Amino acid sequence: MPISTAEMRSPGASLAKGTVLRGYLAQLRRRGWLDAVIGAASQETAELLREPPMATTWIDGAVLEEIYSIVAERFGADAVRSLVRDAIAASVSVPVMPIVRGILRVFGVRPDVIFERLDLVFRTSLSGLTFRYSKDGPRSGVVEVAYVAHRPPAIAFVAWEATLAYGFELSATTGVVRLDEVEGGRIARFSVSW
């Protein structure tokens, strides 16, 4: 389901770069889950898993959500967290690492430095989401992840737990991410502390 330029510019579309899908694909292969996911996926998602788009191509974010849903159904929510974490570490972080390194170099190596700038971190790989961080203590706060015009399946917010937890790894910090609430099916608030 590669996205045309017109669709890419449509307000609220949830999009991801091909590099994100490729990261998940590599981890599905590594775990031996790829055939099971392809077998349960829609035709469009199965085709993208068989022949992934170029890393710079925008795809419909629903493809990733479908992968999360299938993995959760077959292997559990912890498997989704593990898949997301390993995909980020192995390949998804590659295009955003120059941005993250620059942010940490300028503002300091702390998790809140990353959480305050998630829009900047993800601008080259995700679209159709907004992020907000509210500090509620010197080592804690709330991260809000909002889908602009889309209600993802609940498992997508489990995937965001793993994504946000990776922010601790990037800042060489041990921390905790907890999903507190989902408002209207599209805005999730996560408590973070370290």
Secondary structure by P-SEA (a helix, b strand, c coil): cccccccccccccccccaaaaaaaaaaaaaacaaaaaaaaccaaaaaaaaccccccccccaaaaaaaaaaaaacccaaaaaaaaaaaaaccccccaaaaaaaaaaaccccaaaaaaccccccccccccbbbbbbbccccbbbbbbbccccccccaaaaaaaaaaaaaaaaacccccccccccccccbbbbbbcc
